[in-house]
Amino acid sequence: MKKKQVLVACGAGIATSTVVNGAIKEMAKEHDLKVDLVQIKVAEVGSYVDTADLLVTTAMTKKEYPFPVINARSFLTGIGTEDTKKQILEELQK
């Protein structure tokens, strides 16, 4: 299975994306999945349209991308985090 490039984006590319990054890293390890995590600002997503397999973001994005976009706001609120993790995992396992 090829390594999936996962973009982890928040408004500034620092705080919340670090939390989400850690969670994805953990899941990947647990399920023996190969991921290449790229932590960026949401404004930088456009430069990865040719290489990314998935975008996980805590910021709002109205743009359409050629890869799935998962809203990870739950990591900020703590509500629904498990569901978000399930969504991410399903995408990684495709």
Contacts in CASP RR format, 6 or more apart in sequence:
PFRMAT RR
TARGET T0000
AUTHOR 0000-0000-0000
METHOD contacts of the structure
MODEL  1
MKKKQVLVACGAGIATSTVVNGAIKEMAKEHDLKVDLVQIKVAEVGSYVD
TADLLVTTAMTKKEYPFPVINARSFLTGIGTEDTKKQILEELQK
1 33 0 8 1.000
1 34 0 8 1.000
2 34 0 8 1.000
3 34 0 8 1.000
3 35 0 8 1.000
3 36 0 8 1.000
4 33 0 8 1.000
4 34 0 8 1.000
4 35 0 8 1.000
4 36 0 8 1.000
4 53 0 8 1.000
4 54 0 8 1.000
4 92 0 8 1.000
5 35 0 8 1.000
5 36 0 8 1.000
5 38 0 8 1.000
5 48 0 8 1.000
5 51 0 8 1.000
5 52 0 8 1.000
5 53 0 8 1.000
5 54 0 8 1.000
6 24 0 8 1.000
6 35 0 8 1.000
6 36 0 8 1.000
6 37 0 8 1.000
6 38 0 8 1.000
6 52 0 8 1.000
6 53 0 8 1.000
6 54 0 8 1.000
6 55 0 8 1.000
6 56 0 8 1.000
6 92 0 8 1.000
7 38 0 8 1.000
7 40 0 8 1.000
7 45 0 8 1.000
7 48 0 8 1.000
7 52 0 8 1.000
7 54 0 8 1.000
7 55 0 8 1.000
7 56 0 8 1.000
7 57 0 8 1.000
8 17 0 8 1.000
8 20 0 8 1.000
8 21 0 8 1.000
8 24 0 8 1.000
8 37 0 8 1.000
8 38 0 8 1.000
8 39 0 8 1.000
8 40 0 8 1.000
8 56 0 8 1.000
8 57 0 8 1.000
8 72 0 8 1.000
9 17 0 8 1.000
9 39 0 8 1.000
9 40 0 8 1.000
9 41 0 8 1.000
9 42 0 8 1.000
9 44 0 8 1.000
9 45 0 8 1.000
9 55 0 8 1.000
9 56 0 8 1.000
9 57 0 8 1.000
9 58 0 8 1.000
9 59 0 8 1.000
9 61 0 8 1.000
10 16 0 8 1.000
10 17 0 8 1.000
10 20 0 8 1.000
10 41 0 8 1.000
10 42 0 8 1.000
10 57 0 8 1.000
10 58 0 8 1.000
10 59 0 8 1.000
11 41 0 8 1.000
11 42 0 8 1.000
11 43 0 8 1.000
11 58 0 8 1.000
11 59 0 8 1.000
12 41 0 8 1.000
13 39 0 8 1.000
13 40 0 8 1.000
13 41 0 8 1.000
13 42 0 8 1.000
16 58 0 8 1.000
16 72 0 8 1.000
16 75 0 8 1.000
16 76 0 8 1.000
17 39 0 8 1.000
17 40 0 8 1.000
17 58 0 8 1.000
18 39 0 8 1.000
19 75 0 8 1.000
20 56 0 8 1.000
20 58 0 8 1.000
20 72 0 8 1.000
20 75 0 8 1.000
21 37 0 8 1.000
21 39 0 8 1.000
23 75 0 8 1.000
23 81 0 8 1.000
23 85 0 8 1.000
23 88 0 8 1.000
24 35 0 8 1.000
24 37 0 8 1.000
24 56 0 8 1.000
24 88 0 8 1.000
24 92 0 8 1.000
25 35 0 8 1.000
25 37 0 8 1.000
27 33 0 8 1.000
27 85 0 8 1.000
27 88 0 8 1.000
27 89 0 8 1.000
27 92 0 8 1.000
28 34 0 8 1.000
28 35 0 8 1.000
28 92 0 8 1.000
31 89 0 8 1.000
31 92 0 8 1.000
31 93 0 8 1.000
33 92 0 8 1.000
33 93 0 8 1.000
35 92 0 8 1.000
38 48 0 8 1.000
38 52 0 8 1.000
40 48 0 8 1.000
42 57 0 8 1.000
42 59 0 8 1.000
42 61 0 8 1.000
45 52 0 8 1.000
45 55 0 8 1.000
45 57 0 8 1.000
45 61 0 8 1.000
45 63 0 8 1.000
45 65 0 8 1.000
46 63 0 8 1.000
46 65 0 8 1.000
49 65 0 8 1.000
49 66 0 8 1.000
49 67 0 8 1.000
52 65 0 8 1.000
52 67 0 8 1.000
53 67 0 8 1.000
53 91 0 8 1.000
54 67 0 8 1.000
54 68 0 8 1.000
54 69 0 8 1.000
54 70 0 8 1.000
54 88 0 8 1.000
54 91 0 8 1.000
54 92 0 8 1.000
55 61 0 8 1.000
55 65 0 8 1.000
55 67 0 8 1.000
55 68 0 8 1.000
55 69 0 8 1.000
55 70 0 8 1.000
56 70 0 8 1.000
56 72 0 8 1.000
56 88 0 8 1.000
57 69 0 8 1.000
57 70 0 8 1.000
57 71 0 8 1.000
57 72 0 8 1.000
58 71 0 8 1.000
58 72 0 8 1.000
58 73 0 8 1.000
58 75 0 8 1.000
58 76 0 8 1.000
61 69 0 8 1.000
68 91 0 8 1.000
70 84 0 8 1.000
70 87 0 8 1.000
70 88 0 8 1.000
70 91 0 8 1.000
71 84 0 8 1.000
72 84 0 8 1.000
72 88 0 8 1.000
74 80 0 8 1.000
74 81 0 8 1.000
74 83 0 8 1.000
74 84 0 8 1.000
75 81 0 8 1.000
75 84 0 8 1.000
END
